[in-house]
Amino acid sequence: MSNSFIHETNCVDVLHSVLLFVDGEISDTSEIATIEVHLQQCPACNAELEHERNVRSLIQSVLRRSCNERAPQELHEQIHQQLFNASTNSAPDIVREFRMTEISIEINEDGTIESREIHIEHTEEYRFPNEEA
């Protein structure tokens, strides 16, 4: 294998990881070190990294400017009240049901068939008392 083939393979690996690298999503320190060494030695990959950093920065800047709205305080209070009411007034009941039918078929020596069915049903209900604040 030639050095250029190894270099191209490393470029492909690095370019596949550029977005993760820019976002700080790579936790393996050896992988980070490998990428950093490659970027120091490869101007093309380093240029791609800088391009991705610039794009990320631009997107964040645009989002900060356009998504700088706050929900009205009244909405916050309504949501808080609904969540509070749901958690204190109406705790859910839990119902667990189990049903099974067992069928046994026996053939006697004289050829007659006897069958039996057994139905098993079990239901458990858990009710939570309302907690008064």
Secondary structure, 3 states (H helix, E strand, C coil): CCHHHHHHHHHHHHHHHHHHHHCCCCCCHHHHHHHHHHHHHCHHHHHHHHHHHHHHHHHHHHHHHHCCCCCCHHHHHHHHHHHHHHHHHCCCCEEEEEEEEEEEEEECCCCCEEEEEEEEEEEEEECCCCCCC
